[in-house]
């Protein structure tokens, strides 16, 4: 502990804002070269300069003066307290010095003089530790100083000139003789005993509670009491008024009296707290103790100014709930939950789940809706034509839907369900509807959903419960009337966790969805303002009750002509833009587009077609990126006189220049470079990048060149396809073998076909008259190629009969003919579905003749006229009609057949 020191006549002054350093106390401060508070900029700048020059740069660290300062706002509430000062002890009054800095600093765009109020008395201090740091990249310098207070002084004159403030001071410390005289005063002796007794009692109490106090006892026995009073009081939490009062207490008797009062008050507060703690300790549970500690910690942080939250979280949540626009019954439910949450402690298990639930209620768009634009049907039609090529029937239905919405905005229209193979534009059509209505768009993917809770949400009693996808989607989109796309609605499943398709019945029913009940939300939510649009690849997996609530709009595959227009108008420009190219870098002739469509893609949609263009664009991007743009130096370049150029050349730097004629403009130069780098796609480039052609128009002719093979048309999830059926005979016992991963329905069709052929063998001249059994001594094996692909359905009946007749008669089926249709045991040809997709598939594969059931004539209306003009459609009512059209020449069995 420092002894009495001799003070110089003038000290450098370090200002302390709202803080007092008492003699014998230690404090750690941090000085930074830049402050976030503009009105104290000069004050902090002076502090940094003082520490830097007086403490950091000097080898022998001298003394500095610590002087409390306050801003003008604080002076209003403290003037009455500070005016009392030490007048009662020596007739002196605490005074303050007001200084207006010479520099004006702008705050909020206005200039204000900085007014700083300096206290009249301070404490001389010395540095015990000093460190310096530089913050990167701002370059701000920070000093950390540990100071020890030594003795009080009085400011006689304060100077603000120079880099920091200095003051002419006079010491307020008593001499040794004066102090000995005071110590003999009976009043001082009485105060000393009283202070020592109170301090020892406090130390004993703290030693029992915190196991500390041994060092303080040593100080109490060794140090003079008038010095110990400052040290003791400095360790307490005091207000600024009390700290300044202790600083102004020059008389040791007054200082001891105030210190005794503060120590006694601190002792009494500890006793009261201990008494209260003992009284309720047996009643407090562990959670209640934690809550009490957290409340105390919050109060301490607020007192210290460390609480960064400007407002209470629950109060903010309540205001958010009030502005959410909930219906009255739901608002009452939310208030009840909020009151329950306020009574809970944050560490209780249900606190977080209740809070998350209330935040969901506050975030849901109960009343907030998108402002719909005035519907312009012409603009909507133009938008659909711009985004999609073809699909005239689908576009017309969408325009009709929008027209009804225009005439009656609150109309409950049907739920549109777009059904078609992948890549035909189902999702983008839903997005176009949202754009035409001016509403927000949200997509809910239902592919692979097997849990009913994904639709209705989990009950809040479960751990990790959350709302269903519909409520979560509305929360994300932020409005109560979006266009919601239920994507892949045909791919929902069901298991022990429930059936999502059944849960969707309430969602898609206009009479029920106005009070949709999510299990997690547990209050009704109005979904009647939401426009639902669904997509599916096929209708069969959708349950009939759910299908009944939707209007199915089929989107078949595109024809080759439509794919050509789509590629030229949409796909190629989009792919080039995605790869940073344009038509001046990569040119794709129309002939090459047709070639890719015919030989590299055979799909209903255009996704594989877009992938092929992406492959070509990547190859072009590599060439453009690697192209050397360097231009050789012309021989006519004159030498340039430039010191910078000479230095660069002297250092071995390379420079390339070219002299351009004055008549050439920048556009011509740019065009010349672009033309030189243009890449034109041809057949050689297609084979190099995409590989050899995957499909050939001669495939059907090659495969039906032998008897026993016929060409059928089938429907898959990806649209229509051509399916070859192969049959062969071998020595055996008349058994039928079927391969190709077939389903039960197609196996039964094969048995029916074989039975019909055996029954008509003589009439069809498939066996001599004396041989009644065509299977005698041989087995029949029927195979559907592409064995890795599952196959099922009734539409292969006529194809199976044709293959068997071809096998037994040893006649080849026409290579340009494909067929589809279901056959009965009596030979009638029944209608089948997917006619449009099947005809488009035949057209893609180069088939010229298609045999259809006669009752499917009505379905030809949906087939594009451009496709029908290139095909010969043959209608069949009985199986004999199919056989007559499937083989070349006149069929002799037509007249001989007996029904």
Secondary structure, DSSP 4 states (H G I P E B T S, - for coil): -----PPPSEEEEEEEET--PPTT-EEEEEEES--S-GGGHHHHHHHHHHIIIIIIS-SS---EEEEEEEEHHHHHHHHHHHTTTTHHHHS----EEEEEEEEEEEETTEEEEEEEEEEEEEEEEEEEEEEEEEETTTTEEEEEEEEEEEEEEEEEEEE--SSS-EEEEEE-PPPHHHHHHHHT-HHHHHHHHHHHHHHHHHHHHHHHHHS--HHHHHHHHHS-HHHHHHHHHHTS---HHHHHHHHH--SHHHHHHHHHHHHHHHHHHHHHHHHHHHHHTTT--HHHHHHHHHHHHHHHHHHHT----SS-HHHHHHHHHHTT---HHHHHHHHHHHHHHHHS-TTSTTHHHHHHHHHHHHHS-SS----PPPP-HHHHHHHHHHH-SS-HHHHHHHHHHHHHHHH-TT--PPEEEEEE-TTSSHHHHHHHHHHHHT--EEEEE-TT---THHHH---TTSTT----HHHHHHHHH--SS-EEEEETGGG--EETTEEHHHHHHHHH-TTTGGGEE-TTT-SEE--TTSEEEEEES-STTS-HHHHHTEEEEEE-PPPHHHHHHHIIIIIHHHHHHHTT--TTTEE--HHHHHHHHHHT---SSSHHHHHHHHHHHHHHHHHHHH-----PPPTTPPPP--HHHHHHHHTT------PPPTT--HHHHHHHHHHHT-EE--HHHHHHHH-S-S--TTHHHHHTSSTTEEEEEEEETTEEEEEEEEEEEEESSS-EEEESSB-HHHHHHHHHHHHHHHHTTTTTTSS-TT---TTTTEEEEEEES-TTS-B--STTHHHHHHHHHHHHHT-PBPTTEEE--EE-TTSBEEP-S-HHHHHHHHHHTT--EEEEEGGGGGGGGGS-HHHHTT-EEEEESBHHHHHHHHBSS--THHHH---
